Amino acid sequence: MQTLLWAIAGISAMPFALAGEPFMLGLGLASLLLAMSTCVLAIGILWRRNRARRWAIRLEIVCLAASLLQMLVPIGANHGPVSLMTNVALPVALIVLLRKPREAFI
């Protein structure tokens, strides 16, 4: 689900790049690259690779820390329920689920 959200964000940034905002091209490509990397991590988790689980937990910790920092800094970020669910609840749920021992995934 998180991969899908990042992919949609990357694709939706591309029309702005065509409309004359060239920095949106970089942001869109970065979002698409992040979506692709999380998809590869998800495949590694399905194949029960411990390295993929560790990298996914690290990625979710970084995403959670950045989201909490964005909520604390008054820069006009969205603080609604959708933002809380996608930026806080989803990474927390993934961290909790991925920290289970390997035997739980068999």
C-alpha positions as CSV (number, residue, x, y, z in Angstrom):
1,M,0.0,0.0,0.0
2,Q,2.8,2.4,0.8
3,T,4.5,1.6,-2.5
4,L,1.2,2.4,-4.3
5,L,0.9,5.7,-2.5
6,W,4.5,6.7,-3.4
7,A,4.0,5.7,-7.0
8,I,0.8,7.7,-7.3
9,A,2.6,10.7,-5.8
10,G,5.5,10.3,-8.3
11,I,3.1,10.0,-11.3
12,S,1.0,13.0,-10.1
13,A,4.1,15.2,-9.9
14,M,5.0,14.7,-13.6
15,P,2.3,17.0,-15.1
16,F,3.7,19.9,-13.0
17,A,7.1,19.3,-14.5
18,L,5.6,19.6,-18.0
19,A,3.8,22.8,-17.0
20,G,7.1,24.6,-16.2
21,E,8.2,23.6,-12.8
22,P,11.3,21.6,-13.5
23,F,12.1,20.7,-9.8
24,M,8.9,18.6,-9.8
25,L,10.5,16.2,-12.3
26,G,13.2,15.4,-9.7
27,L,10.6,15.0,-6.9
28,G,8.5,12.8,-9.1
29,L,11.4,10.6,-10.1
30,A,12.6,10.4,-6.5
31,S,9.1,9.2,-5.4
32,L,9.0,6.6,-8.2
33,L,12.4,5.4,-7.3
34,L,11.4,5.1,-3.6
35,A,8.2,3.2,-4.7
36,M,10.3,0.8,-6.8
37,S,12.7,0.2,-3.9
38,T,9.9,-0.6,-1.5
39,C,8.4,-3.0,-4.0
40,V,11.8,-4.8,-4.3
41,L,11.9,-4.9,-0.4
42,A,8.4,-6.3,-0.3
43,I,9.4,-9.1,-2.8
44,G,12.4,-9.8,-0.5
45,I,10.2,-10.1,2.5
46,L,7.8,-12.5,0.7
47,W,10.9,-14.6,-0.1
48,R,11.7,-14.5,3.6
49,R,15.0,-12.7,3.3
50,N,16.2,-11.3,6.7
51,R,18.2,-8.6,5.0
52,A,15.0,-7.3,3.3
53,R,13.2,-7.3,6.6
54,R,16.0,-5.3,8.3
55,W,16.1,-2.8,5.4
56,A,12.3,-2.4,5.5
57,I,12.3,-1.7,9.2
58,R,15.1,0.9,8.8
59,L,13.1,2.6,6.0
60,E,10.0,2.7,8.1
61,I,11.8,4.2,11.0
62,V,13.2,6.9,8.8
63,C,9.8,7.6,7.3
64,L,8.2,7.7,10.7
65,A,10.9,10.1,12.1
66,A,10.5,12.4,9.0
67,S,6.7,12.4,9.4
68,L,6.9,13.2,13.0
69,L,9.4,16.0,12.4
70,Q,7.2,17.4,9.6
71,M,4.2,17.5,12.0
72,L,6.2,19.3,14.7
73,V,7.7,21.9,12.4
74,P,5.2,24.6,11.5
75,I,5.6,24.5,7.7
76,G,2.0,24.1,6.7
77,A,2.0,20.3,6.6
78,N,-1.4,18.5,6.6
79,H,-2.4,17.3,10.0
80,G,-5.7,15.6,9.2
81,P,-6.7,12.0,9.8
82,V,-5.6,10.8,6.3
83,S,-2.1,12.2,6.9
84,L,-1.9,10.6,10.3
85,M,-3.0,7.2,8.9
86,T,-0.5,7.2,6.0
87,N,2.4,9.0,7.6
88,V,2.3,7.6,11.2
89,A,-0.1,4.7,11.6
90,L,1.1,2.8,8.5
91,P,4.9,2.9,9.3
92,V,4.2,2.0,12.9
93,A,2.1,-1.0,11.9
94,L,4.8,-2.2,9.5
95,I,7.5,-1.9,12.1
96,V,5.4,-3.9,14.6
97,L,4.6,-6.6,12.0
98,L,8.1,-6.9,10.6
99,R,9.7,-7.2,14.1
100,K,8.1,-10.6,14.6
101,P,10.4,-13.5,14.7
102,R,11.1,-15.4,11.5
103,E,9.0,-18.4,12.7
104,A,5.9,-16.3,12.6
105,F,6.2,-15.9,8.8
106,I,6.3,-19.7,8.0
